[in-house]
Amino acid sequence: DAGVIQSPRHEVTEMGQEVTLRCKPISGHDYLFWYRQTMMRGLELLIYFNNNVPIDDSGMPEDRFSAKMPNASFSTLKIQPSEPRDSAVYFCASSLEGWDTQYFGPGTRLTVL
Amino acid sequence: KQEVTQIPAALSVPEGENLVLNCSFTDSAIYNLQWFRQDPGKGLTSLLLIQSSQREQTSGRLNASLDKSSGRSTLYIAASQPGDSATYLCAVYTSGTYKYIFGTGTRLKVLA
C-alpha cells in the first residue's frame, strides 16, 4: 500500500481565498483523522470520521473550517475564507480502529499571506 | 481534561549513549499510549503502542514502559545512532474522549 496520501504538499495563498486539502487514507482503514500542527499549539485533532461519518468535530476552530468524506477513499478539509493564522502543517491520518496505530500522511504545509 | 507533557523539549547526546525520553499525562484513565517519531518536514511514524494493561513494549533498540497510576511513560533508546535524530512524540488515548492527545515532543539530536 502507498500509505496515506495528501495533496497538495505545499500551498501558498492569500488571505480570503478558499483552500482545499485532500487526503486518501489507507485502503481498509475505517477511521480518518485531520490534525493541525503549529509551533505554538503542537499537534491538534480537528475532526475524525468513522466509516465516512464525522464523529467528533470539536477541534474545528470555527465555521470557516469544514471537512467531508464522500467515500471511504477520499476526504477534504476546506478553509473558506483563509486567514494568516491558519498557516500550519495539516496532517491526515488513518487507522483500523479509533484506538489503534495511526498512520500519518506527509502533511500539507499551508501558508496564508 | 487530559494534558500530556514531554520534558525535555530538546536533547543532544553523543552517539552510542543510551537515553530515556519522558512523557507525563494528567488523567490515568487511559486506553493506550503511542510513541511516534517525526522527521523534519515529514509525517509521524508510530514506533510503539502500549496498552493500559501492559507495563512495557519493545521493538529493536526501543523499549517503552508505562506506569498508568503515576501518569508516566518512558521511551528508552539503546545505543543511540545519528539516524535516531528526530522529534519524538507521545500520544495518549483517554477512555471517554475517544481520541489521542499529543505531547509537544522531545527534539533529539544524536551527534556522530
Boltz contact constraints between the chains, C-beta under 6 A:
constraints:
  - contact:
      token1: [A, 42]
      token2: [B, 104]
      max_distance: 6.0
  - contact:
      token1: [A, 43]
      token2: [B, 102]
      max_distance: 6.0
  - contact:
      token1: [A, 45]
      token2: [B, 99]
      max_distance: 6.0
  - contact:
      token1: [A, 91]
      token2: [B, 43]
      max_distance: 6.0
  - contact:
      token1: [A, 98]
      token2: [B, 98]
      max_distance: 6.0
  - contact:
      token1: [A, 99]
      token2: [B, 31]
      max_distance: 6.0
  - contact:
      token1: [A, 99]
      token2: [B, 93]
      max_distance: 6.0
  - contact:
      token1: [A, 101]
      token2: [B, 46]
      max_distance: 6.0
  - contact:
      token1: [A, 101]
      token2: [B, 49]
      max_distance: 6.0
  - contact:
      token1: [A, 104]
      token2: [B, 43]
      max_distance: 6.0
  - contact:
      token1: [A, 104]
      token2: [B, 44]
      max_distance: 6.0
  - contact:
      token1: [A, 105]
      token2: [B, 43]
      max_distance: 6.0
  - contact:
      token1: [A, 106]
      token2: [B, 43]
      max_distance: 6.0
  - contact:
      token1: [A, 107]
      token2: [B, 43]
      max_distance: 6.0
